[in-house]
Each structure stands twice: as C-alpha cells, then as structure tokens.
Amino acid sequence: MRPHISIVIPDPYIPLDEYCRRTGMSRSTAENLISYGKLPIKPKGAQKKGLVEINMAALTVMALSECDIALNA
C-alpha cells in the first residue's frame, strides 16, 4: 500500500515583498526570475501595474513534479 501524503498550501498567493522576506531573496533577483518565467505569478489581467503576487501553489506543483512521485489531484 502506498503512503498517503497531504500537502497544505496555507497561502496560495503571497505578495512579492513577502516572498522575498520568507526566502531571503533580493527583490531584483525575484523580479529577474519572474521575467525569465522561473517564478510563477498571479495573472494581473488588465492591471499591468497591479500588485505582484507569487503563485505558491504553482511553485509547490513545480517542486513536486521534479520528484520521482505520482501526483493525483
């Protein structure tokens, strides 16, 4: 029988400044990763100058996809 693991994402989106604070990453590095497509953000739609929010759910899925495990949603 396979073990059951539950992953809880308490904050699916967090502001860029909070992400930088939590990870210790500089804002300029995070902005570069966003522009390269390596750090997923919440779509802003028509508000191009709106708040930048990091998509923590997508980051979690990306990290899990790099592991040798099967994901069932």
N, C-alpha and C positions, 0 to 999 in steps of 0.2 A: 504494500500500500504506500502511495506517495504521501509525503507530509504536506499539510495544508499551511500555507503562509499567507497571512493577511498584511497588506501594506496600506497604511493610512497616510493620506496626504492632508495634513491639517490646513494648509494654506495653498490652494491650487494656483493662486496668483499672488505675487508679492511685488511691491514697488522696487525699482532698480536700486535705490539707495539702501533699502533693507537687505536685498540680496548681497550687495557689496559688503554691508556690515557683517552679515552672517558668515560669508565666505572669506572675508579678509581681502577680497579682490578690489583693485582700484577701479574707480568708475570708468576711466579711459580704457582699461583692459576689457571691462564688461561691454562697453559700447563697441569696441572693435569686434568682440566675439558676436555681438548682435548683428553687426554689419556683414560679417562673414557667414552668417547663418548658423553659427555653432551654439548660440544661446537663444532658445525659443522665447518669443514674447507674445503677449495677448494682442490680437489684431486690433488696431485703433480705428479702423473704418475711415470715415471722412475726417476725423480729428488727427491730422498728421503731427500736430504739436502737443497732443494729449499726454497724459501720464504713461510712462513706460512701465509695464508690469511683466515680470518674468513668469513664464508658464512652468511652474514647478511640477505639475502633473506630466507635462511632456518631457521634462528633464528626467523624471523618475522612470518613465517608459523607455527613454533612450538608454539610461543606465542599465535597466533590466534586460534590454534587448542585446546588450553586449555580453551578457552572461549565457552560459550554456544551460538554459532552463526553458520550459514551455510555459507560455503565458495564456491563461484562459480568462477572458473578461466576462 
